[in-house]
């Protein structure tokens, strides 16, 4: 619960009288919690590096001074800039990793332009970096630049075929580009990587339906309903597919 951030996480931390929280930034696993702490008036960011963040509870009230509204963003941006300084002698892989870490810090700071720039520079050093490709693909997907996003997700999968998120998002891009049959093939790959992914099965059902594979759509809907029983939208979609004449 705490890892997921939001009011529930903040409430648990308050209930446990937690005085400090250290978060590892690698991989972005704690991004939602970090965002919640950054936006909470009860927590203050006092340190940031590519390895992690340190928050203190009630620090401003104990010191008698409240930090300016932009101070956490300044700390995050400064940490990203430090990470990218004096990296010329490092290997291309290490430089790519640092650009990934810096991009995550820029993201938490709300510096989307710098985040994208950092990811693109990282890919200049290592074009096959799977997480850089995945993250940049996410940025392009959010901007509705589906063709470029698809290219990055496909690049991530070529390097790491087990990246279920990249497979899922590649399918979304194919759907947005009006290619439901191609989308279905990618969503099937996503379900093979992560059979418990409700999103992958639900998206596969839609792609199968739009490409004329009604029996495939029903099978995918059945799998999605196993994971999320009683979902009204899935039940209605399954009834529509049966109404079109498809058998089990």
C-alpha positions in Angstrom: 0.0 0.0 0.0 2.8 2.4 0.9 4.6 1.8 -2.3 1.6 2.7 -4.3 1.5 6.3 -2.9 -1.6 8.4 -2.5 -3.6 9.3 0.6 -3.6 5.7 1.9 0.2 5.6 1.9 0.6 9.0 3.6 -2.0 7.9 6.2 0.0 4.8 7.0 3.2 6.7 7.3 1.5 9.2 9.6 0.0 6.5 11.7 3.4 4.8 12.2 4.9 8.2 13.1 7.5 7.8 10.5 10.1 10.5 10.7 12.1 9.9 7.5 11.6 8.0 4.2 14.4 7.0 1.9 13.4 5.9 -1.6 15.6 4.2 -4.2 15.0 5.8 -7.6 16.3 3.0 -9.8 13.6 1.5 -12.0 10.9 4.0 -11.0 9.3 1.5 -8.5 8.7 4.2 -5.9 7.7 7.1 -8.3 4.1 7.2 -7.1 5.1 7.3 -3.5 7.8 10.0 -4.3 5.2 12.1 -6.1 2.8 11.8 -3.1 5.6 12.9 -0.7 6.6 15.8 -2.9 3.1 17.1 -3.0 2.4 16.7 0.7 2.7 19.6 3.0 3.7 17.2 5.8 6.9 16.0 4.1 10.1 17.8 2.9 12.6 16.6 0.4 16.0 17.3 1.9 18.3 15.3 -0.4 18.3 13.8 -3.9 20.9 11.8 -5.8 20.6 9.3 -8.7 20.6 6.5 -6.2 17.6 7.8 -4.2 15.7 10.5 -2.3 15.4 11.4 1.4 12.3 12.9 2.8 11.8 14.1 6.4 8.4 14.5 8.1 7.6 17.9 9.6 11.1 19.3 9.0 9.9 22.7 8.1 7.8 23.1 11.3 10.7 21.9 13.5 13.2 24.3 11.9 10.7 27.2 12.0 11.1 27.9 8.3 9.0 26.7 5.4 10.9 25.9 2.2 9.8 27.7 -0.9 7.4 26.0 -3.2 10.0 25.4 -5.9 12.8 24.1 -3.6 12.1 20.4 -4.1 12.1 20.9 -7.8 15.4 22.7 -7.6 16.9 19.9 -5.5 15.7 17.3 -8.1 17.0 19.2 -11.1 20.3 19.9 -9.4 20.7 16.1 -8.7 20.0 15.3 -12.3 22.6 17.8 -13.5 25.2 16.5 -11.1 24.6 13.0 -12.4 25.4 14.1 -15.9 28.5 16.1 -15.1 32.0 14.8 -15.9 30.8 11.5 -17.5 33.1 11.7 -20.6 35.4 8.9 -19.3 32.6 6.5 -18.5 31.5 3.6 -20.7 28.6 4.1 -23.1 26.4 1.8 -21.0 27.2 3.7 -17.8 26.5 7.0 -19.4 23.2 5.6 -20.7 22.3 4.4 -17.2 23.0 7.9 -15.8 20.8 9.5 -18.4 18.0 7.2 -17.4 18.4 8.0 -13.7 18.6 11.8 -14.5 15.5 11.5 -16.6 13.6 10.0 -13.7 14.7 12.9 -11.5 13.6 15.4 -14.1 10.3 13.6 -14.3 9.7 13.9 -10.6 10.6 17.6 -10.9 8.0 18.0 -13.6 10.8 18.9 -16.1 9.3 17.0 -19.1 11.5 18.6 -21.7 14.7 17.8 -19.8 13.4 14.3 -19.1 12.9 13.6 -22.8 16.3 15.3 -23.7 18.1 13.1 -21.1 16.5 9.9 -22.5 17.4 10.8 -26.1 21.0 11.5 -25.1 21.2 8.2 -23.3 20.0 6.4 -26.4 22.7 8.1 -28.4 25.2 6.3 -26.1 23.3 2.9 -26.1 20.5 2.7 -28.7 19.5 -0.8 -27.5 19.0 0.3 -23.8 15.6 -1.4 -23.1 14.4 0.9 -20.2 15.4 4.1 -22.0 13.5 2.9 -25.0 10.5 2.0 -22.9 10.4 5.2 -21.0 10.9 7.4 -24.1 8.1 5.3 -25.8 5.8 6.2 -22.9 6.5 9.9 -23.4 5.8 9.6 -27.1 2.6 7.6 -26.4 1.4 10.3 -24.0 2.0 12.8 -26.8 0.0 10.7 -29.2 3.1 10.2 -31.4 2.2 6.6 -31.9 4.6 5.6 -34.7 7.7 6.8 -32.8 6.4 5.3 -29.6 5.9 2.0 -31.3 9.5 2.0 -32.6 10.8 2.5 -29.0 8.7 -0.2 -27.5 9.8 -2.6 -30.3 13.4 -1.7 -29.7 12.9 -2.4 -25.9 11.4 -5.9 -26.7 14.3 -6.8 -29.1 16.7 -6.3 -26.3 14.5 -7.7 -23.5 11.7 -9.9 -24.8 10.3 -10.2 -21.3 9.2 -6.6 -20.9 5.4 -7.1 -20.7 4.8 -3.3 -20.4 6.6 -2.7 -23.7 4.5 -5.4 -25.4 1.3 -4.0 -24.0 2.1 -0.5 -25.0 3.3 -1.6 -28.5 -0.2 -3.1 -28.9 -1.8 0.1 -27.9 0.2 2.0 -30.5 -0.8 -0.5 -33.2 -4.5 0.0 -32.2 -4.1 3.8 -32.4 -2.5 3.4 -35.8 -5.5 1.5 -37.0 -3.8 -2.0 -37.1 -6.0 -4.3 -35.0 -4.6 -7.5 -36.4 -1.0 -6.4 -35.6 -2.1 -5.2 -32.2 -3.7 -8.6 -31.4 -0.4 -10.3 -32.2 1.5 -8.0 -29.8 -1.1 -8.3 -27.1 -0.8 -12.1 -27.3 2.9 -11.7 -26.7 2.0 -9.5 -23.6 -0.3 -12.2 -22.2 2.4 -14.8 -22.8 4.9 -12.7 -20.8 2.5 -11.9 -18.1 -0.6 -14.2 -18.0 -2.0 -12.4 -15.0 -2.2 -9.0 -16.8 -5.8 -8.0 -16.9 -5.0 -5.1 -19.2 -3.3 -7.4 -21.7 -6.2 -9.8 -22.0 -8.8 -7.0 -22.1 -6.9 -5.2 -24.9 -6.4 -8.5 -26.7 -10.2 -9.0 -26.7 -10.7 -5.6 -28.2 -8.1 -6.1 -30.9 -9.5 -9.5 -31.8 -13.0 -8.1 -32.1 -11.9 -5.3 -34.3 -9.9 -7.6 -36.6 -12.9 -10.0 -36.9 -11.7 -12.8 -34.6 -14.8 -13.0 -32.4 -14.0 -16.4 -30.9 -10.5 -15.1 -30.0 -12.2 -12.0 -28.5 -14.4 -14.3 -26.3 -11.5 -16.4 -25.2 -9.5 -13.3 -24.2 -12.6 -11.9 -22.4 -13.0 -15.1 -20.4 -9.3 -14.9 -19.3 -9.8 -11.2 -18.3 -12.9 -12.1 -16.3 -10.9 -14.9 -14.5 -8.5 -12.2 -13.3 -11.2 -9.5 -12.7 -14.5 -11.4 -12.1 -17.7 -9.5 -12.5 -16.3 -6.5 -14.4 -19.4 -5.0 -16.0 -17.7 -3.7 -19.1 -16.1 -7.1 -19.9 -19.4 -8.9 -19.3 -21.2 -6.5 -21.7 -18.5 -6.9 -24.3 -18.7 -10.7 -24.0 -22.5 -10.5 -24.5 -22.0 -8.3 -27.6 -19.6 -10.8 -29.1 -22.0 -13.6 -28.5 -24.7 -11.5 -30.1 -22.7 -11.2 -33.2 -22.9 -14.9 -33.7 -19.6 -16.2 -32.3 -19.5 -19.5 -30.4 -17.5 -20.4 -27.4 
